[in-house]
């Protein structure tokens, strides 16, 4: 759920941007492949992070560090792919 919420916030927020007073040809557009990939990357990696922490009855500090690193990587990957998808049409 966190991955979907994070992605939706960025996607809807970026779609709401109107550049240069709405001049055609200067608005943001999305490539379908990277957009879909930027949705599934955080979902899968954040799921992995939750499994890492929740798989032990008593989580250790190292599990939290690994899960935090995975979560951070998921967010960074999603941001990179969202920016990579944007182009001026």
DSSP file (Angstrom, degrees, kcal/mol; ACC not computed):
  #  RESIDUE AA STRUCTURE BP1 BP2  ACC     N-H-->O    O-->H-N    N-H-->O    O-->H-N    TCO  KAPPA ALPHA  PHI   PSI    X-CA   Y-CA   Z-CA
    1    1 A X     >        0   0    0      0, 0.0     4,-2.4     0, 0.0     5,-0.2   0.000 360.0 360.0 360.0 -37.9    0.0    0.0    0.0
    2    2 A X  H  >  +     0   0    0      1,-0.2     4,-2.7     2,-0.2     5,-0.2   0.902 360.0  51.1 -62.1 -41.0    2.8    2.4    0.8
    3    3 A X  H  > S+     0   0    0      1,-0.2     4,-2.4     2,-0.2    -1,-0.2   0.902 111.5  47.3 -63.6 -41.0    4.3    2.0   -2.7
    4    4 A X  H  > S+     0   0    0      2,-0.2     4,-2.8     1,-0.2    -2,-0.2   0.914 113.5  48.2 -66.3 -42.6    1.0    2.7   -4.4
    5    5 A X  H  X S+     0   0    0     -4,-2.4     4,-2.1     2,-0.2    -2,-0.2   0.920 113.3  47.0 -64.7 -44.2    0.4    5.7   -2.2
    6    6 A X  H  X S+     0   0    0     -4,-2.7     4,-1.8    -5,-0.2    -2,-0.2   0.942 115.6  45.0 -62.5 -48.1    3.9    7.1   -2.8
    7    7 A X  H  X S+     0   0    0     -4,-2.4     4,-3.0    -5,-0.2     5,-0.2   0.915 111.9  51.8 -64.4 -43.6    3.7    6.6   -6.6
    8    8 A X  H  X S+     0   0    0     -4,-2.8     4,-2.8     1,-0.2     5,-0.4   0.896 106.7  54.2 -61.1 -40.6    0.2    8.0   -6.9
    9    9 A X  H  X S+     0   0    0     -4,-2.1     4,-1.9    -5,-0.2    -1,-0.2   0.927 114.4  40.5 -60.0 -45.0    1.2   11.1   -5.0
   10   10 A X  H  X S+     0   0    0     -4,-1.8     4,-2.7     2,-0.2     5,-0.2   0.926 117.1  47.5 -70.6 -44.5    4.1   11.7   -7.5
   11   11 A X  H  X S+     0   0    0     -4,-3.0     4,-2.0     2,-0.2    -2,-0.2   0.945 117.5  40.8 -64.1 -49.2    2.2   10.7  -10.6
   12   12 A X  H  X S+     0   0    0     -4,-2.8     4,-1.3    -5,-0.2    -1,-0.2   0.898 115.8  52.0 -67.3 -40.0   -1.0   12.8   -9.8
   13   13 A X  H  < S+     0   0    0     -4,-1.9     4,-0.5    -5,-0.4     3,-0.3   0.919 111.3  46.1 -62.0 -44.0    1.1   15.7   -8.6
   14   14 A X  H >< S+     0   0    0     -4,-2.7     3,-0.8     1,-0.2    -1,-0.2   0.851 110.0  54.2 -68.2 -33.6    3.2   15.8  -11.7
   15   15 A X  H 3< S+     0   0    0     -4,-2.0    -1,-0.2     1,-0.2    -2,-0.2   0.762 103.0  58.5 -70.3 -23.2    0.1   15.5  -13.9
   16   16 A X  T 3< S+     0   0    0     -4,-1.3     2,-0.3    -3,-0.3    -1,-0.2   0.606  81.8 106.9 -81.3 -11.5   -1.3   18.6  -12.1
   17   17 A X    <   -     0   0    0     -3,-0.8     2,-0.5    -4,-0.5    11,-0.3  -0.506  52.4-164.3 -72.7 130.7    1.6   20.8  -13.1
   18   18 A X        -     0   0    0     -2,-0.3     3,-0.4     9,-0.1     2,-0.3  -0.972  11.1-157.1-115.3 116.9    0.9   23.4  -15.8
   19   19 A X    >>  -     0   0    0     -2,-0.5     3,-1.8     1,-0.2     4,-0.6  -0.711  64.5  -1.4 -97.0 144.0    4.0   24.8  -17.3
   20   20 A X  G >4 S-     0   0    0     -2,-0.3     3,-1.1     1,-0.3    -1,-0.2   0.841 128.4 -56.0  51.9  43.2    4.3   28.1  -19.1
   21   21 A X  G 34 S-     0   0    0     -3,-0.4    -1,-0.3     1,-0.2    -2,-0.1   0.718 100.8 -59.1  66.0  21.9    0.7   29.0  -18.8
   22   22 A X  G <4 S+     0   0    0     -3,-1.8    -1,-0.2     1,-0.2    -2,-0.2   0.638  79.6 172.6  84.6  14.9   -0.5   25.9  -20.5
   23   23 A X    X<  -     0   0    0     -3,-1.1     3,-1.6    -4,-0.6    -1,-0.2  -0.375  37.3-114.7 -60.4 127.3    1.2   26.4  -23.8
   24   24 A X  T 3  S+     0   0    0      1,-0.2    -1,-0.1     2,-0.1    -2,-0.0  -0.340 100.1  31.0 -62.0 144.7    0.9   23.3  -25.9
   25   25 A X  T 3  S+     0   0    0     -3,-0.1    -1,-0.2     3,-0.1    -2,-0.1   0.282 108.4  72.6  89.3 -10.0    4.2   21.6  -26.6
   26   26 A X  S <  S+     0   0    0     -3,-1.6     2,-0.2    63,-0.2    -2,-0.1   0.096  73.3 105.2-121.3  21.8    5.7   22.6  -23.3
   27   27 A X  S    S-     0   0    0     -5,-0.1    62,-1.9    -9,-0.1     2,-0.2  -0.657  75.8 -98.2-101.9 158.6    3.7   20.3  -21.0
   28   28 A X  E     -A   88   0A   0    -11,-0.3     2,-0.3    -2,-0.2    60,-0.2  -0.476  40.8-178.6 -74.6 143.9    4.9   17.2  -19.2
   29   29 A X  E     -A   87   0A   0     58,-1.6    58,-1.4    -2,-0.2     2,-0.4  -0.914  16.5-131.2-136.6 164.2    4.1   13.9  -20.7
   30   30 A X        -     0   0    0     -2,-0.3     2,-0.5    56,-0.2    56,-0.2  -0.930   8.2-133.8-122.7 142.5    4.8   10.3  -19.6
   31   31 A X     >  -     0   0    0     54,-0.4     4,-1.8    -2,-0.4     5,-0.2  -0.814  22.3-137.9 -87.4 133.2    6.3    7.3  -21.3
   32   32 A X  H  > S+     0   0    0     -2,-0.5     4,-2.3     1,-0.2     5,-0.2   0.884  94.8  53.3 -62.8 -43.3    4.1    4.2  -20.5
   33   33 A X  H  > S+     0   0    0      1,-0.2     4,-2.2     2,-0.2    -1,-0.2   0.939 113.4  40.0 -61.6 -51.2    6.9    1.7  -19.9
   34   34 A X  H  > S+     0   0    0      1,-0.2     4,-2.6     2,-0.2    -1,-0.2   0.843 113.2  56.8 -68.7 -32.0    8.8    3.7  -17.3
   35   35 A X  H  X S+     0   0    0     -4,-1.8     4,-0.7     2,-0.2    -2,-0.2   0.938 110.4  42.9 -63.7 -46.3    5.6    4.9  -15.7
   36   36 A X  H >X S+     0   0    0     -4,-2.3     4,-1.8     1,-0.2     3,-0.9   0.910 114.5  51.1 -65.8 -42.2    4.4    1.3  -15.1
   37   37 A X  H 3X S+     0   0    0     -4,-2.2     4,-2.3     1,-0.3    -2,-0.2   0.890 105.2  56.2 -62.0 -39.1    7.9    0.2  -14.0
   38   38 A X  H 3X S+     0   0    0     -4,-2.6     4,-0.5     1,-0.2    -1,-0.3   0.677 107.2  51.7 -69.2 -15.0    8.0    3.1  -11.5
   39   39 A X  H <X S+     0   0    0     -3,-0.9     4,-1.0    -4,-0.7    -1,-0.2   0.888 113.6  40.4 -81.3 -44.5    4.8    1.8  -10.0
   40   40 A X  H  X S+     0   0    0     -4,-1.8     4,-2.5     1,-0.2     5,-0.3   0.785 102.6  67.9 -81.1 -27.6    6.0   -1.8   -9.5
   41   41 A X  H  X S+     0   0    0     -4,-2.3     4,-2.5     1,-0.2     5,-0.3   0.965 105.7  39.9 -57.9 -55.2    9.6   -1.1   -8.2
   42   42 A X  H  X S+     0   0    0     -4,-0.5     4,-2.4     1,-0.2     5,-0.3   0.878 114.4  54.5 -65.5 -33.6    8.5    0.5   -4.9
   43   43 A X  H  X S+     0   0    0     -4,-1.0     4,-1.7     2,-0.2    -1,-0.2   0.959 114.5  39.1 -61.8 -49.8    5.7   -2.1   -4.4
   44   44 A X  H  X S+     0   0    0     -4,-2.5     4,-2.0     2,-0.2    -2,-0.2   0.908 119.0  45.5 -68.8 -42.9    8.1   -5.0   -4.7
   45   45 A X  H  X S+     0   0    0     -4,-2.5     4,-2.2    -5,-0.3    -1,-0.2   0.891 113.1  49.2 -72.8 -37.6   11.0   -3.6   -2.9
   46   46 A X  H  X S+     0   0    0     -4,-2.4     4,-2.1    -5,-0.3    -1,-0.2   0.850 109.3  53.8 -68.4 -32.2    8.9   -2.3    0.0
   47   47 A X  H  X S+     0   0    0     -4,-1.7     4,-2.2    -5,-0.3    -2,-0.2   0.923 108.3  49.9 -62.4 -44.1    7.3   -5.7    0.3
   48   48 A X  H  X S+     0   0    0     -4,-2.0     4,-2.5     1,-0.2    -2,-0.2   0.910 108.9  52.2 -59.4 -42.7   10.8   -7.2    0.5
   49   49 A X  H  X S+     0   0    0     -4,-2.2     4,-1.8     1,-0.2    -1,-0.2   0.900 109.9  48.2 -62.0 -41.1   11.7   -4.7    3.3
   50   50 A X  H  X S+     0   0    0     -4,-2.1     4,-2.7     1,-0.2    -1,-0.2   0.878 111.3  50.4 -67.1 -37.4    8.6   -5.7    5.2
   51   51 A X  H  X S+     0   0    0     -4,-2.2     4,-1.4     2,-0.2    -2,-0.2   0.894 107.4  54.4 -66.4 -39.8    9.4   -9.4    4.8
   52   52 A X  H  < S+     0   0    0     -4,-2.5     4,-0.3     1,-0.2    -2,-0.2   0.927 116.5  36.7 -60.5 -45.1   13.0   -8.8    6.0
   53   53 A X  H >< S+     0   0    0     -4,-1.8     3,-0.7     1,-0.2    -2,-0.2   0.905 121.5  44.6 -74.5 -41.3   11.7   -7.1    9.3
   54   54 A X  H 3< S+     0   0    0     -4,-2.7    -1,-0.2     1,-0.2    -2,-0.2   0.511  91.6  80.5 -85.4  -4.2    8.7   -9.3    9.8
   55   55 A X  T 3< S+     0   0    0     -4,-1.4     2,-0.4    -3,-0.2    -1,-0.2   0.684  86.9  63.3 -79.0 -15.2   10.3  -12.7    9.1
   56   56 A X  S <  S-     0   0    0     -3,-0.7     3,-0.4    -4,-0.3     0, 0.0  -0.843  77.8-135.7-108.6 146.7   11.9  -13.0   12.6
   57   57 A X  S    S+     0   0    0     -2,-0.4     2,-0.5     1,-0.3    -1,-0.1   0.873 105.2  29.3 -65.4 -35.4    9.9  -13.1   15.8
   58   58 A X  S    S-     0   0    0     -3,-0.1    -1,-0.3     0, 0.0    -4,-0.1  -0.851  90.5-144.7-126.6  94.7   12.4  -10.7   17.4
   59   59 A X        -     0   0    0     -2,-0.5     2,-0.2    -3,-0.4    -6,-0.1  -0.252  13.5-142.8 -61.8 144.3   13.8   -8.3   14.7
   60   60 A X     >  -     0   0    0      1,-0.1     4,-1.7    -7,-0.0     3,-0.3  -0.550  26.6-103.9-101.0 169.1   17.4   -7.2   15.1
   61   61 A X  H  > S+     0   0    0      1,-0.2     4,-2.4     2,-0.2     5,-0.2   0.874 120.9  57.3 -58.9 -38.6   19.0   -3.9   14.4
   62   62 A X  H  > S+     0   0    0      1,-0.2     4,-2.5     2,-0.2    -1,-0.2   0.851 103.3  52.9 -65.4 -34.0   20.6   -5.4   11.2
   63   63 A X  H  > S+     0   0    0     -3,-0.3     4,-2.6     2,-0.2    -1,-0.2   0.911 110.4  47.6 -66.1 -40.9   17.1   -6.3    9.9
   64   64 A X  H  X S+     0   0    0     -4,-1.7     4,-2.7     2,-0.2    -2,-0.2   0.899 112.2  49.5 -65.9 -40.1   15.9   -2.8   10.4
   65   65 A X  H  X S+     0   0    0     -4,-2.4     4,-2.3     2,-0.2    -2,-0.2   0.931 113.3  46.3 -63.7 -45.1   19.0   -1.4    8.7
   66   66 A X  H  X S+     0   0    0     -4,-2.5     4,-2.4     2,-0.2    -2,-0.2   0.912 114.4  47.6 -63.9 -42.8   18.6   -3.7    5.7
   67   67 A X  H  X S+     0   0    0     -4,-2.6     4,-2.8     2,-0.2    -2,-0.2   0.898 111.9  50.1 -65.7 -40.5   14.9   -2.9    5.5
   68   68 A X  H  X S+     0   0    0     -4,-2.7     4,-2.4     2,-0.2    -1,-0.2   0.883 110.9  49.4 -64.4 -38.4   15.5    0.8    5.7
   69   69 A X  H  X S+     0   0    0     -4,-2.3     4,-2.4     2,-0.2    -2,-0.2   0.915 112.2  47.8 -66.4 -43.2   18.1    0.5    3.0
   70   70 A X  H  X S+     0   0    0     -4,-2.4     4,-2.2     2,-0.2    -2,-0.2   0.925 112.7  49.0 -62.4 -44.6   15.7   -1.4    0.8
   71   71 A X  H  X S+     0   0    0     -4,-2.8     4,-2.1     2,-0.2    -2,-0.2   0.909 111.9  48.3 -61.8 -42.9   13.0    1.1    1.4
   72   72 A X  H  X S+     0   0    0     -4,-2.4     4,-2.6     1,-0.2    -1,-0.2   0.903 110.8  50.9 -63.9 -41.2   15.3    4.0    0.6
   73   73 A X  H  X S+     0   0    0     -4,-2.4     4,-2.7     1,-0.2    -2,-0.2   0.879 108.6  52.7 -63.7 -37.7   16.5    2.3   -2.6
   74   74 A X  H  X S+     0   0    0     -4,-2.2     4,-2.3     2,-0.2    -2,-0.2   0.922 111.4  45.3 -63.8 -43.8   12.8    1.7   -3.6
   75   75 A X  H  X S+     0   0    0     -4,-2.1     4,-2.4     2,-0.2    -2,-0.2   0.919 114.5  48.1 -67.3 -43.3   12.0    5.4   -3.2
   76   76 A X  H  X S+     0   0    0     -4,-2.6     4,-2.6     2,-0.2    -2,-0.2   0.918 112.3  49.6 -62.5 -43.0   15.2    6.5   -5.0
   77   77 A X  H  X S+     0   0    0     -4,-2.7     4,-2.4     2,-0.2    -2,-0.2   0.903 110.6  49.7 -62.6 -41.4   14.5    4.1   -7.8
   78   78 A X  H  X S+     0   0    0     -4,-2.3     4,-2.5     2,-0.2    -1,-0.2   0.918 111.7  48.4 -64.3 -43.1   10.9    5.3   -8.2
   79   79 A X  H  X S+     0   0    0     -4,-2.4     4,-2.5     2,-0.2     5,-0.2   0.919 111.4  50.3 -62.7 -43.0   12.0    9.0   -8.3
   80   80 A X  H  X S+     0   0    0     -4,-2.6     4,-2.4     1,-0.2    -2,-0.2   0.929 113.4  45.0 -61.0 -45.3   14.7    8.2  -10.9
   81   81 A X  H  X S+     0   0    0     -4,-2.4     4,-1.7     2,-0.2    -1,-0.2   0.865 111.6  52.0 -70.0 -35.4   12.1    6.4  -13.1
   82   82 A X  H  X S+     0   0    0     -4,-2.5     4,-1.3     2,-0.2    -1,-0.2   0.927 113.5  44.5 -65.6 -42.8    9.5    9.1  -12.7
   83   83 A X  H  < S+     0   0    0     -4,-2.5     3,-0.2     1,-0.2    -2,-0.2   0.899 112.2  52.7 -67.0 -39.0   12.0   11.7  -13.7
   84   84 A X  H  < S+     0   0    0     -4,-2.4    -1,-0.2    -5,-0.2    -2,-0.2   0.819 107.6  52.8 -65.2 -30.3   13.3    9.6  -16.6
   85   85 A X  H  < S+     0   0    0     -4,-1.7   -54,-0.4    -5,-0.1    -1,-0.2   0.800  89.9  93.1 -75.4 -29.6    9.7    9.2  -17.9
   86   86 A X     <  +     0   0    0     -4,-1.3     2,-0.3    -3,-0.2   -56,-0.2  -0.429  48.2 153.9 -70.4 135.3    9.0   12.9  -18.0
   87   87 A X  E     -A   29   0A   0    -58,-1.4   -58,-1.6    -2,-0.2     2,-0.4  -0.980  47.1-101.6-152.8 156.6    9.6   14.6  -21.2
   88   88 A X  E      A   28   0A   0     -2,-0.3   -60,-0.2   -60,-0.2   -62,-0.1  -0.657 360.0 360.0 -81.7 131.5    8.3   17.7  -22.9
   89   89 A X              0   0    0    -62,-1.9   -63,-0.2    -2,-0.4    -1,-0.1   0.445 360.0 360.0 -97.3 360.0    5.8   16.8  -25.6
